[in-house]
Amino acid sequence: MVRTNICLAGGTAVLRGALAVGLAEAGFDVVGSFADAGVCAEAAGGFDEPEAVLIVTQGTGGVVEADVLAVKRMYPEASAVVLGEGTTRTELTAYIEAGLDGYLPSSIETRVLAQSLRVILLGEQLYITGTKAAAARAMRSDRRASPRIRTIRRASILVDGKSNIMDGMVLDMSETGAKIRPADIASLPSRFELRCGFGRTYCCEIVRRSAFYLGVQFVDAATAA
């Protein structure tokens, strides 16, 4: 198993200890454990460089934009991930602009946490703000062809092949469609391609349109970019 260096910042010492044990069993080496993100940033150079910094908010006052900025400034090559108890969309947007690579709920199981961290380390932005119970309720109540997982991730929108590329955000996604927020909604044709993580590209057709958001249906299976 390939080992991955990770640093823990925030939360209680007991919680960080429990996370360290679980992550170690999943192939992560905890090279640093600190009371908060600021202390973690100040300690840069004093221990092995981490590939990821997990900012833990459970049992503390939460994360602020400055925490993310401090971590990304001192560890620019590392993925910054928050393990939190919930946040607003406005706060999450600010964290993303500060460089956050992932937001995961504190209720997540250690096995799923490890899997999610490896996804993020592959270059995927993964933002899940709901609790496990909220996600389960959403799955049960979703009446679409397949249930959607609520998340926020960056994406690229390709129009006319690759001749025109636009930035966008995916707000929720399923096997058959997604809700997206493009940078320029007015200029999009009825069909375009959506690229979001792992080089996957989806051919999309607009089925719902509002002033700021689009509901799209995938008309072809995902292909590698």
Number of C-alpha atoms within 10 A of each C-alpha: 6 5 10 18 18 24 26 25 26 28 22 17 13 9 13 22 14 13 17 21 14 17 19 17 13 17 14 23 17 22 15 20 21 19 17 19 26 17 16 23 21 12 13 15 10 8 10 13 17 20 17 25 28 23 27 27 22 20 12 13 9 18 21 14 17 14 25 26 21 18 29 20 14 15 20 13 12 20 24 28 25 25 25 25 18 18 15 9 11 8 13 20 14 16 23 20 13 18 19 24 26 27 30 25 21 20 15 15 12 17 12 11 20 19 13 19 24 15 16 21 18 12 13 20 23 21 23 22 24 22 17 15 10 12 16 12 11 16 16 10 10 12 10 11 10 13 18 21 19 21 19 24 22 21 21 19 25 21 17 11 10 10 7 9 15 16 15 20 19 21 20 18 20 16 14 18 24 21 22 25 20 21 16 11 17 10 9 15 11 10 18 17 20 26 22 18 19 12 12 13 21 23 20 22 19 18 12 11 14 9 8 12 17 20 18 23 20 19 13 13 12 16 11 9 10
